[in-house]
């Protein structure tokens, strides 16, 4: 959707260039995923630095000299730090939090005053599961939606303000998937479920939406005669063009799946009334397609 929006808004008619930019954008989503995992490692590093600094105060307290190391020695973080795939991705993608010490410190200080942190640091249970559950908890409550962290991401990539909502569930799933006996070669979540199939789908939907745009634009115009297509919210028009392309040219995708998917996307990216408008127009067109025999769906139940 983002790539198509950019393509239609630009003067560029180079499908190949638009497609390459699309896949660069998708690959960058994985950068964000690695950044979020690397943040957990940096959080522990900052905690350790602060603990060492406290020992060197002019008048250190007994707690400064004998700190509680439960978080610094968190077993899950130690395991994550040794993961071969995470190390490789951090290196290959040049992921680093080295220049953001103060930001990470703010997040850590925010965590330190939480009830969850106090409970964790004082519980006698030193099990791996307790350590992992704590990291999962602080990620959800104090890292995933931390405004300053998200601001840094948006400065790095404009699309990451949206992509973070795809990435955070990936991070949660990654943490949940680790076990105490997980080896350093334990796999992270891949960018694609089936790389070849998924890349082909993305490429086909991108290209077909552009190539069939004259037809889908006319179909929308015919059902919105009391409106000027140019005055309808641009995102609504784009989402309908994409949905119509799927309905008409992707024989293996059930109609209901297409409708539900694009209605959900409209809730996130368009106006409050868009879902009703888009659903109404697409329903009218579906009646015509069925009457005219235009629906070329292969498989039981795909027409519904």
TAZI-V768948 format. One record per backbone hydrogen bond with DSSP energy under -0.5 kcal/mol. CO is the residue of the C=O (numbers start at 1). NH is the residue of the N-H. E is the energy in kcal/mol with one decimal. If there is no record, write none. Layout:
CO;NH;E, CO;NH;E
This chain:
1;5;-2.6, 2;6;-2.2, 3;7;-2.3, 4;8;-2.8, 5;9;-1.6, 6;10;-1.1, 7;10;-0.5, 13;15;-1.1, 14;18;-2.4, 15;19;-2.5, 16;20;-2.3, 17;21;-2.3, 18;22;-1.9, 19;23;-2.1, 20;24;-1.9, 21;25;-2.2, 22;26;-2.0, 23;27;-2.4, 24;28;-1.9, 25;29;-0.8, 26;29;-0.9, 26;30;-0.7, 27;30;-0.9, 27;31;-0.9, 28;32;-1.8, 29;33;-1.7, 30;34;-2.3, 31;35;-2.6, 32;36;-2.1, 33;37;-1.8, 34;38;-3.0, 35;39;-1.7, 36;40;-0.9, 37;40;-0.6, 37;41;-1.1, 38;42;-2.3, 39;43;-2.4, 40;44;-1.5, 41;45;-2.0, 42;46;-2.8, 43;47;-2.0, 44;48;-2.0, 45;49;-2.3, 46;50;-2.7, 47;51;-1.9, 48;52;-2.3, 49;53;-2.5, 50;54;-1.9, 51;55;-1.1, 52;56;-0.7, 53;56;-0.9, 54;57;-1.3, 57;60;-0.7, 61;65;-2.1, 62;66;-2.0, 64;67;-0.5, 67;69;-0.7, 69;73;-2.4, 71;74;-1.8, 74;78;-2.1, 75;79;-2.0, 76;80;-2.8, 77;81;-2.6, 78;82;-0.9, 79;82;-0.6, 80;83;-1.4, 83;87;-2.3, 84;88;-2.3, 85;89;-2.5, 86;90;-2.7, 87;91;-2.1, 88;92;-3.3, 89;93;-2.5, 90;95;-2.2, 91;94;-0.7, 97;100;-2.1, 100;104;-2.5, 101;105;-2.5, 102;106;-2.0, 103;107;-1.9, 104;108;-2.6, 105;109;-2.9, 106;110;-1.9, 107;111;-2.0, 108;112;-2.6, 109;113;-1.1, 111;114;-1.9, 114;118;-1.9, 115;119;-2.6, 116;120;-2.4, 117;121;-2.9, 118;122;-1.1, 119;123;-1.0, 120;123;-0.6, 124;126;-0.5, 127;131;-1.8, 128;132;-2.7, 129;133;-2.8, 130;134;-1.9, 131;135;-1.9, 132;136;-2.5, 133;137;-2.2, 134;138;-2.7, 135;139;-2.1, 136;140;-2.0, 137;141;-2.5, 138;142;-2.5, 138;143;-0.9, 139;143;-1.1, 139;144;-3.2, 143;146;-1.6, 146;150;-2.4, 147;151;-2.1, 148;152;-1.7, 149;153;-1.9, 150;154;-2.3, 151;155;-1.7, 152;156;-1.4, 153;157;-2.3, 157;160;-1.5, 158;161;-0.9, 159;162;-1.4, 159;163;-2.4, 160;164;-1.8, 162;165;-1.6, 163;166;-1.7, 163;167;-2.2, 164;168;-2.5, 166;170;-0.8, 167;171;-2.2, 168;172;-2.4, 169;173;-2.5, 170;174;-2.2, 171;175;-2.6, 172;176;-2.4, 173;177;-1.7, 174;178;-1.0, 175;178;-0.7, 179;182;-2.0, 183;186;-2.2, 184;84;-2.8, 184;85;-0.6, 194;198;-3.4, 195;199;-2.6, 196;200;-1.7, 197;201;-2.1, 198;202;-2.5, 199;203;-2.5, 200;204;-2.7, 201;205;-2.9, 202;206;-2.3, 203;207;-2.6, 204;208;-3.0, 205;209;-2.0, 206;210;-1.4, 207;211;-3.0, 208;212;-2.8, 210;213;-1.0, 212;216;-2.6, 213;217;-2.6, 214;218;-1.5, 215;219;-2.3, 216;220;-2.1, 217;221;-2.4, 218;222;-2.5, 219;223;-1.0, 220;223;-0.5, 220;224;-0.5, 221;224;-1.0, 224;227;-2.2, 227;229;-0.6, 228;231;-2.4, 228;232;-0.8, 229;232;-0.9, 233;236;-0.6, 233;237;-2.0, 234;238;-2.3, 235;239;-2.6, 236;240;-2.2, 237;241;-2.4, 238;242;-2.4, 239;243;-2.5, 240;244;-2.8, 241;245;-2.0, 242;246;-2.2, 243;247;-2.7, 244;248;-2.5, 245;249;-2.4, 246;250;-1.7, 249;251;-0.6, 250;253;-1.5, 251;298;-1.8, 252;254;-0.6, 254;258;-1.9, 255;259;-2.6, 256;260;-2.7, 257;261;-2.5, 258;262;-2.3, 259;263;-2.0, 260;264;-2.1, 261;265;-2.0, 262;266;-1.9, 263;267;-1.3, 264;268;-0.9, 265;268;-0.7, 265;269;-2.1, 266;270;-2.1, 271;274;-1.5, 273;276;-0.5, 273;277;-2.0, 274;278;-3.4, 275;279;-2.0, 276;280;-2.1, 277;281;-2.3, 278;282;-2.5, 279;283;-2.2, 280;284;-1.9, 281;285;-2.1, 282;286;-2.4, 283;287;-1.7, 284;288;-1.5, 285;289;-2.6, 286;290;-2.4, 287;291;-2.1, 288;292;-2.7, 289;293;-0.6, 289;294;-2.9, 289;295;-0.7, 290;293;-0.5, 294;296;-0.7, 295;297;-0.7, 297;299;-0.6, 299;302;-1.3, 301;304;-0.6, 302;255;-2.6
